[in-house]
């Protein structure tokens, strides 16, 4: 259960960050230079990849646990 909570917490934290960066990108879409827009897009892209990776790790853990193999479901190295 501790692994599940840690993975869920990570997903929620990364989702909040991803949503914040997306709101910044959308809000500044018409008020920034093309270079600044590109930087915001790159920041969103990075946040989105981090979020997708966390969701994938959570899904993998759940799949392994459901299949009765929780011993192989370990936290990813970057989850802390």
ABEGO torsion letter per residue (X at the ends): XAAAAAAAAAAAAAAAAAAAAAAAAAAAAAABBAAAAAAAAAAAAAAAAAAAAAAAAAAAAAAAAAAGBAAABBBBAAAX
